[in-house]
């Protein structure tokens, strides 16, 4: 892939169902115009973190990105072994949260078409979707790229249609009411700002996808940073435009309470026909997103196990189809169980665990690599260093500190559990820190 291929790989991953399902969560966390500050703060944090990914991807252009970054920065035969394992461990656990959030979003929009579908029914539908996708993928897959492209085209088309519809039917009076609304929703401004920033990070997620493909990128030291840093403002403008369009057509109080905000938005403009069309597009997008993410994530533990870096059972292949069986079935089954959580719990747990396991460690990895490796003039170096790094660290810590305690405790428990599992496995294999000196 060249630059355009890398950019499209990012955009395919970034532009998903996130804003269709998260706008009410943001408005519930921080009412009034300050919610836009939260979206902008999330975009700034992602841009600074994008510089971290850009420099790491340019310095170590390997497929599998973060695994190699952490191993190299912290010592491939020392602490880096633990960090590499914890990255794989958190991927196995956060993948179901990402898939589950798309499945829950699918069920919420389906409930718009089937009004009698209560909470229990929505949970059942979301779990069924995960299991159905697992069954669909339990075979050799040769057309995933076309499916991914189709889903992305549908989502991009839906976003552009919604934004254009909002601009054509924009009501300045509704916008002014929103701008005059108070920002206190009961949890305070700073907690609300952290919650909105977390949601924004979830929606912008995927700008690092090109780093996972580092070994397949032409001129990676140039094209990886470009693909990362161009994709973030493009998607941020699209999503902020989507939010503004919705708030110029629907009263913000209605949008905050809606379970299918885009359906309500389109119904207010085009009536029932428009809302049904929008819902069908979003159902297709959320189903396709859950399917493609399940496919991609199910290969991560397989690849690690096949190279001897994760539990051997995940390396099993189907005797005829040649696809990972245990890895796929495990990811699909845990994704179905993840649907028992609410949408906000799924999103918050996903982001908090990734911050605690990976994002903060990568910020320190930049410092370590700069000290250990001689400067390569072809390698991207973040401008204004260390300011973007400090903003990233502060932003990630702020999101963690303003997140509900249960999500932070879940992240700590997951980290301690992963460390314990690594220690047992390392002791059995006499690897670091138990190897003979």
N, C-alpha and C positions, 0 to 999 in steps of 0.2 A: 504494500500500500504506500502511496505517496501522501502528500498533505491532504488532498481532497478525500481520499479513502479514509485516512485517520479522522478527519473532521466528521465525515458521515457516520463512522463507527461511534463517535461520541454522541452525535445528535440522535442516532437511532436509540441509544441507551438513555439519553436525557429526557427526550420528549415522550412522556408516557401519560398514564392516567392520574398522576399525582395531583395536579391543580384541580381536576374535576371533582376530586373527593376531599381535598384538604382546605378549600376556601372557607367552608363553614367553621372548621376547627380554628383557623387563624382569626376569624372574626369573633369567635367565642372567647378566644384568649385575650384579645386586645381590640376593643371597639374603637371606632372613630379613625381619624386620619393617621394616627400613630401606627396602625397596622401596616401602612405602607412603609413606615420607617423600619418595621421589622423585616419586611420583604427586602428592602434595600440593604439592611444590615446583613441579612443572609447572603445576598449577592456579593457584598464586599468580602465577607468571610470566605465564601467559595472562591472568589478571585485570588485572595491571598493564599488560600490552601492550594489553589490551582498552580500557583508559582512553586509551591513545595513539590507537587507532583511533576511539574514541568522540569524542575532541576533534577529530581531523582530519576525521572524517565530518560532525560538526556545523558545523565552520568552513567546509568546502568540500563541500557536499552535491551532488556531481556523480557521475553514472554513470561507472564506470571508476575510481573511488576513487583508488588509489595513484598512478596516472599523473598525475592532476591535483594531488595533494598534493605530489609531488616537484617537478613543474614550477613550481608556485606558490612553494614554499618556497625553492628554489634559483635561481629566476629563469627564466621561461619562454623567454627568448632568450639565456640564458647557461648556467651549469652545469646548470640544470634540464633543458635539452635532452638532455644526456648522461645524467642520472639517469632521465629519462623513457624514453629508448631502452634503457638497461640494464634497466629494469623489464620492458619488452616482451621483451627478449632472454632474461632469466631465466625469464619465463613460458613462452616457446617451449621452453626446455630442461627446466624442472622439470615441466611438464605431463606429458610421457611418464613421468617418475619416479612421479608420483602415480597415473597410469593403470596403469603396470606393477606397482605394489605391490598394487593390487586384483586384477590378473590373476594374479599369483604366489600371492596368498592363495586365489584360486579353485582353482588347480591343487593347492595343498597339501591343501585339504579334499576335492577330488575323489579324491586319492590314498587317503583314508580309505575311500572306497567301492570303489576299484580298487587293492588292496594291491600288485599287481605293477607299478604305475606308478612307476618309478625317477626319479632326478633329471633325467635327460635327457628322459624322458617328460613330467615336470612343466613343464620349460622349454618344450617343444614345445607343450603344451596352452595355457600362458600366452600364448605368441606367437600361436598360432592364434586365441585369444579376442580379442586386440587387432585382428587382421586381420579377423575375422568382424564385430566391432563397427564397424570402418571401413566394411565392405561394407554393413552394415545402415543406416548413417547416410548412405550415398552416395545420398541422395534427399531430397526435400522432407519435413521433419518437422513434424507439427502436433500430436502428442500427447505431447510430452516431459514437460510438466508433470504429466500423469496418471501417466506412468511413474515420474517422480521421487517423486511422492506415494506410489505403490504400494511402491516400494523402501523408502522411509522407514518406512512403516507396517509392512512386514515386519521391518525391522531393529529398530524400537522394540518390536514385539511379541516378537521373539526375545529381546531384552535383558531385557524384563520377565519373560518365561517363565523364562529362565535364573536371574535374580536370585531370583525367587520359589521356584524349585526348590531353589536353594542354601540359602535360608533355611529351607525346610521339612525339608531333609536335612542341615543344618549339624552337623558333628561337632566338638565343642569340643576333643577330643583332638588331631585333626589341626591345628586352629588353634593350639593350644598348642605343638605341635612346630614349626610355622612360626615362632611368636613367639620360640622358643628357638634358632632356627637362627642360625648365624653369618652375618655380612654380607659376608665376604671371598670373592669368586669368582675370585681370582687377579689381578685388575687393580687392586685397592685400592678403598677406600670412595669417594674423591672422583671417581675416573674412573667408577666404577659409578653414583654419584649423577647425574653428568652424562649418562650413557647413558640412565638411566631417565627423567630429565627430558626429554630429547630425544624419547623414545618417547611420553611423556605429551603433549607439545606436538603431535606428529603426530596423536594420537588426538583431542585437543580441537580440532584445526584446523577452521576454518569459521566461527568466531565473527565474522569480518570480512565475511561474505558480504553483509550488508545494506549495507555501505559501497560495494560494487560497483554497487548499485542506487540510489545516493543521489538521482539525478534523478527517480526514480519513487516516492519516499517522501513521504507527507503529513507536514507539520510536521517536516521532517527534523532540525532542530536539537534537537528533543526526542526523537523516536522512534528515530533511529539510535543514540544513546547507550544508551537503554533496552533496545533489542533486543540490543545487544552485551553489556551488563553483566548482563542477566538470563539469557541463554543459557549463559554460561560456568558458573555454579554449578549450573544444572540438569543439564547434561551431565556435569560433574565428579562429582556425586553418583551419577548412573546408572552411570558407568564404575567408580568406586571401589567401589560396591556389587557390580558384576559381578566385580571382582577378588576381593573378600572372599568372595563366594559360591563361586567356584572353589576358593579356598584352604581353605574349610571342608569341601570334599567330596573333593578330590584331594590326595594328598601333594604338597608343593610341588616335590619333586625330579622327580616324574612330570610335573607341569605344565610345569616348566622344559624338559624334554626333548621335550615333545609337539609334533608338527607340526600337529595339529588339536585344540587343547586343549579347545575347547567340545564337540567330538564325544566325546572321552574322558570329559569331565565328565558329559555327558548319558547316556552308556552306563553309567557307574557308578551312575546313579540309576534309569534307565528301561530299561536293557538295549539290545539292538541296535535295536529299533524306535525308541526315543527318540533314539538317536544319529543314525540315518539321517534322521529328521525334522528334527533340528537342522541336519545337514549340508546337506540340500536347501534349507532356508531361507537358510543362509549362502551357498550357491552362487548362489541367486537374488539375494541382496543384493549379493554381490561382482560378479556379472555386470552387474547394473543400475547399480551404482556406477561401474564402469569405463566403461559406455556413456554415462551422463549426464555424467561428467567429461570424456570425450572430446568429446562434443558441445559442452559449454560452452567448454572450452579451445580447441577448433578455431576458434572465432569470434573469439578475442582477436587473433591476428595479422591475421586478415582485416579486422576493424574498424579496426585501426591502419593497415594498408596502404591501406584505402579512403579514409582521411582524410589520406593522404600522409605518415604518420609512421613507416612501416615499409616493408620491401621491397615493391615494386610487384607482384611475382609472386604474393604472398599475397592480393591483392585479386581474383583471378580467380573468377568465378562460373560455375556450370554453365549452359549456354545455355538449357536447358529448365526445370530444377528451381529455378534461382536460388539454390542453396546454395554455400558456399565449397568449391571443389574442391582446389586446391593446399594450402590450410591444413589441410583435413581429412586428405588423403592423407599429408602430411608428419607431422602429429601422430600419426596411426595407425601409420605405418611406424616412426617413432622409438620409439613406445611398445612395439612388438613387439621392437625391439632392446634396449630397457631391461630386458626380461624375462630377459636373459642374466645380469643382476646378481642377487645374493642379496637376500632380503627386507630384511635389516638394512642392506645397502649402499644399497638404494633409499630407505629411510626416512631414513637419516642424510644421504645426499647431498641429498635434497629439502630437509630442514630447514636444513642448513648453508648451502646456496646461497641460500635465501630470507633467512636472517639476514644474510649478507654483502652481498647485493644490495639488500635492501629494509628489513628490520626496524630495523637500526641507523640507516639513513638517515632513517627516519620519526621516530625519537626526536629526532634533531637538528632535523628539520623543525618539530616542536612549538615548540622554542625560537626558531627563526627567525621563524615566523609570529606568535608572541606579541610579538616585538619590532617587527615591521613593521606589523601590522594593529591598528587601534584595537579595543578590547574591545567586543563586541556582547553586551548583557545576555541575549539569547536563546540565545547559544551555550554549549554545555556546556564547562565547565572542570574538569579532573581535580582531585579533592580532594587535599589534602596535597602539592600541587606544590612541589618537583620530585621528591618521594620515589618515587612510582610510576614516573617516568621513569628515575630512577637504578637502581631495582630491575630494570627492563626491560633497560637497557643492561648492567648487571652480569650478569643472567641469560643474555642472548644471548651475551655474550663468554665466560661460563663454559662454555656448551654447546659453543661453537666450540673453545675451548681444550682441552676434555676429549674431543673427537671424534678418531677416528683420523686420522693425518696425511694419509692418501690422500684423505679427503673434503675436508679443508681445502685441500689442493693442487688438487683438482678445482675447488673453488669459486674459488680464486685464478686458475687457468688460464681458467676460464669468464669471470671478470670482466675479465681482461686481454684475452681474445679479443674480448669485446663492446666494450671500449673501442677496440680497434684497428679493428674493423669500423665503429664510429661515426665514428672519425677519418677513415677513408678516404671514407665517405659524406659527411661534413661538408665535407671538402676538395673533393670533386667538386661539391657544391652550394653551396660558399662560405658555409656556415653556421658558427655559433659552434664553435670559436674562430678560424676562418679567414676570417670575413666581413670585407669591406673596412670600415675605420673612417673 
